[in-house]
Amino acid sequence: MTTASETQTPLRVHQKPKRFLTLHQVIERVGISRSTLFRMEAKGRFPHSYKVADSAVRWLESDIDEFMSACVAGRRWESTGKVRNLSR
């Protein structure tokens, strides 16, 4: 016989909550200029931003962390090509 606790999905202990970063926070964290960031983003070599309002874009912290990990490991980060628009 299976109990309810045995059928539940295990909790992810180290899962970080999703958090958006501003342009200033991304530039400060990654250490590249604004123009370089946007040039790399246009080429698919930097995580794409999310449009969260008519005049506001943000980047997911986890995407930036993944980008930085790829750089440290000597890998080239490539965009998945997903279109990201959160405003309605």
C-alpha positions as CSV (number, residue, x, y, z in Angstrom):
1,M,0.0,0.0,0.0
2,T,1.3,3.5,-0.9
3,T,0.9,6.4,1.4
4,A,0.3,10.0,0.3
5,S,3.7,11.1,1.4
6,E,5.4,8.4,-0.8
7,T,3.6,9.6,-4.0
8,Q,4.4,13.3,-3.6
9,T,7.1,14.9,-5.8
10,P,10.3,15.6,-3.7
11,L,11.0,19.3,-3.0
12,R,13.9,21.0,-4.6
13,V,15.9,22.2,-1.7
14,H,18.3,24.4,-3.6
15,Q,15.9,25.9,-6.1
16,K,16.3,29.7,-6.3
17,P,13.2,31.8,-6.8
18,K,12.9,33.5,-10.2
19,R,14.1,37.1,-10.1
20,F,14.3,39.8,-12.7
21,L,17.3,42.1,-13.1
22,T,17.4,45.6,-14.5
23,L,19.8,46.6,-17.2
24,H,22.0,48.4,-14.7
25,Q,22.1,45.2,-12.5
26,V,23.0,43.0,-15.5
27,I,25.8,45.4,-16.7
28,E,27.2,45.6,-13.2
29,R,27.1,41.8,-12.7
30,V,28.5,40.8,-16.1
31,G,31.0,43.7,-16.5
32,I,30.3,44.6,-20.1
33,S,29.1,47.9,-21.6
34,R,25.5,48.6,-22.5
35,S,26.3,48.6,-26.3
36,T,28.2,45.3,-26.1
37,L,25.3,43.7,-24.2
38,F,22.7,44.8,-26.8
39,R,25.1,43.8,-29.7
40,M,25.6,40.3,-28.2
41,E,21.9,40.0,-27.5
42,A,21.0,40.8,-31.1
43,K,23.5,38.1,-32.3
44,G,22.0,35.5,-30.0
45,R,25.1,35.4,-27.8
46,F,23.6,36.9,-24.7
47,P,20.3,36.1,-22.9
48,H,17.3,37.9,-24.4
49,S,15.3,40.3,-22.2
50,Y,11.7,40.0,-21.2
51,K,9.4,42.9,-21.9
52,V,7.6,43.3,-18.6
53,A,5.8,46.6,-19.4
54,D,5.5,49.1,-22.3
55,S,8.8,50.8,-21.3
56,A,10.5,48.2,-19.1
57,V,12.7,45.2,-20.0
58,R,14.3,42.8,-17.5
59,W,16.5,39.7,-17.7
60,L,16.0,36.6,-15.7
61,E,18.8,36.2,-13.1
62,S,19.0,32.5,-13.9
63,D,19.6,33.2,-17.6
64,I,22.4,35.6,-16.6
65,D,23.9,33.0,-14.2
66,E,23.8,30.4,-17.0
67,F,25.5,32.8,-19.3
68,M,28.3,33.5,-16.8
69,S,28.8,29.8,-16.1
70,A,29.2,29.1,-19.8
71,C,31.8,31.9,-20.0
72,V,33.8,30.5,-17.0
73,A,33.7,27.0,-18.5
74,G,35.0,28.3,-21.8
75,R,31.8,27.6,-23.7
76,R,30.0,30.0,-26.0
77,W,26.5,30.7,-24.8
78,E,23.8,30.5,-27.5
79,S,20.3,31.7,-27.4
80,T,17.4,29.3,-27.6
81,G,15.7,31.8,-29.9
82,K,12.5,32.0,-27.7
83,V,10.4,35.1,-28.1
84,R,9.8,36.5,-24.6
85,N,7.0,39.1,-24.1
86,L,5.2,39.2,-20.7
87,S,3.2,42.4,-21.3
88,R,-0.4,42.1,-22.6
